[in-house]
Amino acid sequence: MSIEQFLSRRAVGVKESGIRRIFNLAATLTDPIDFSIGQPDYDVPLPIKQAAIQAIQSGRNGYTLSQGLPELRAKILNRLEKFYPAPPGVLVTCGVSGGLVLALLATLNPGDEVLFADPYFVSYLNLVSWFDGISKPIITYPDFRLTAERVEPFLTPKSKILLLNSPNNPTGVVYPEEDIRRLCRLAEKHNLLIISDEIYCDLSYDHPSTSPIEFAPQRTLLLRGFGKSYGMTGWRMGYAAGPAPLINTLTNLQQYIFVCAPQPAQHAVVTAMETDISPQVEQYRQKRNIVVQELAGAYEFARPSGGFYFFIKVPQKYESATRFVEAAIEKKVLCVPGSAFSQQDTHFRISYALPDDRLREGCKRLRSLA
Ligand SMILES: Cc1ncc(COP(=O)(O)O)c(C=O)c1O
């Protein structure tokens, strides 16, 4: 008997992500420069840790309401209120991943099309197909802007969702305000729902990132997270906000999937929302600048303004990004090939969430490969 016979077609179709493959390789190398990690290198600020410990020690360890702790939801509402004519619905989620699962489950019928930028975050293709949607990746090379002009030719009568991600993973590009405004206009014209994945919204270095809730709050489902901003990716915290009927539906679904976000982490995030992370943001702006300085001239890239990624063109002498990444591994440098995030394999992603000395050493090794 083979146990594989019991697996669903849906599950069998899932390949190990290109990033996970690099993680596994990293485990076999001693002391590599690891540019593959998608999380900040700073730790959770102490008051936030203390709030989690305090919650655990005082017995606040059970389920919460599915929608989340009232005091946390009130804080989130307070932050968003000014964008909405009437208070939006707010749901505390298990990371942005939890929000994405609920959002797509709540909205996709078989054959509905979801448009998003290529390169894209690794989960999008899988999630859309699990919920019977059709992914429409829109090529955004070489500047990685998702403009209304680029989206329009992909629209069909089945187009339902415009999935935005700015600041972007894997490119680090932050969409200009005017691009967002025009995308919102396009969504109005073609009756699209916007799902806005803003997990990196606190990490924008040249100008504040713009959200579609500023122009089209009535058709935007906002997804934000705490993991990347506060160095707590393992705590699995995020939120969804948007028109109340939509959020009520997500809340109903959450009851049966995640039940609620972890209670101690919810208490900690109340403190996180009062914690200033501008020193960390400044540090990351400096890291971005170091990489620009170190790699300009040797490589071609769209200068990133947010998150902690560069998406860099592979020099012509390499047949593909996968080949380049293999050559980099020989120099004990780990990067992720573009094929993990794209229909093409011409670029590689680095995350600069590393101590400055490691960052400089890694860039030196990358220069030697160019
Ligand atoms: C664009 C984007 N969306 C969502 C996620 C998932 O976030 P979370 O860890 O909060 O589930 C990530 C994580 O890397 C991401 O880069």
The ligand as an SDF file (V2000), in Angstrom:
LIG
                    3D

 16 16  0  0  0  0  0  0  0  0999 V2000
    4.3060   39.9160    0.8460 C   0  0  0  0  0  0  0  0  0  0  0  0
    4.0860   39.0050    1.9920 C   0  0  0  0  0  0  0  0  0  0  0  0
    2.8350   38.7150    2.3660 N   0  0  0  0  0  0  0  0  0  0  0  0
    2.5830   37.8840    3.3910 C   0  0  0  0  0  0  0  0  0  0  0  0
    3.6150   37.2920    4.0890 C   0  0  0  0  0  0  0  0  0  0  0  0
    3.2790   36.3520    5.2100 C   0  0  0  0  0  0  0  0  0  0  0  0
    3.2920   37.0550    6.3950 O   0  0  0  0  0  0  0  0  0  0  0  0
    3.0240   36.4040    7.8450 P   0  0  0  0  0  0  0  0  0  0  0  0
    4.3300   35.8980    8.3360 O   0  0  0  0  0  0  0  0  0  0  0  0
    2.4900   37.5410    8.6560 O   0  0  0  0  0  0  0  0  0  0  0  0
    2.0330   35.3300    7.6400 O   0  0  0  0  0  0  0  0  0  0  0  0
    4.9360   37.5760    3.7500 C   0  0  0  0  0  0  0  0  0  0  0  0
    6.0460   36.9250    4.4620 C   0  0  0  0  0  0  0  0  0  0  0  0
    7.1600   36.8630    4.0030 O   0  0  0  0  0  0  0  0  0  0  0  0
    5.1790   38.4510    2.6720 C   0  0  0  0  0  0  0  0  0  0  0  0
    6.4240   38.7630    2.2930 O   0  0  0  0  0  0  0  0  0  0  0  0
  1  2  1  0
  2  3  1  0
  2 15  2  0
  3  4  2  0
  4  5  1  0
  5  6  1  0
  5 12  2  0
  6  7  1  0
  7  8  1  0
  8  9  2  0
  8 10  1  0
  8 11  1  0
 12 13  1  0
 12 15  1  0
 13 14  2  0
 15 16  1  0
M  END
$$$$
